[in-house]
């Protein structure tokens, strides 16, 4: 991350708090040394059950927002839908919050690496989305 520039924040939204936390730890571990962009999780419901919570998502987004935008990566359909509704309503999320269409694990790693290297919100979203093209065979 270049000195003096604010990093893009990353929010990982999963139906499971444990999954979200594990993916965040993996991404941080793979992002290498140096300063990491802020990453927060919004997994499960407020009472620890499986599901999604707009309150947890909004809180996570506020915690990572440094003014350069927030990239949100979600795991499954209703998590995506929750973020889409929040963006449409425009009140709970920080300005310049973007839902990124990316695979959850690979996209989280690519987003955090790019944000930590000083990429802007467009670059972070593109890197995360590009993870769809990485073939395993």
Buried (B, 14 or more C-beta within 10 A) or exposed (E): BEEEEBBBBBBBBBBBBEBBBBBBEBBBEEBEEEEBBBBBBBBBBEEEEEBBBBEBBBBBBBBBBBEBBBBBBBBEEEBBEBBEEBBEEEEBBBEBBBBBEBBBBBBBBBBBBBBBBBBBBEBBBBBBBBBEEEEEE
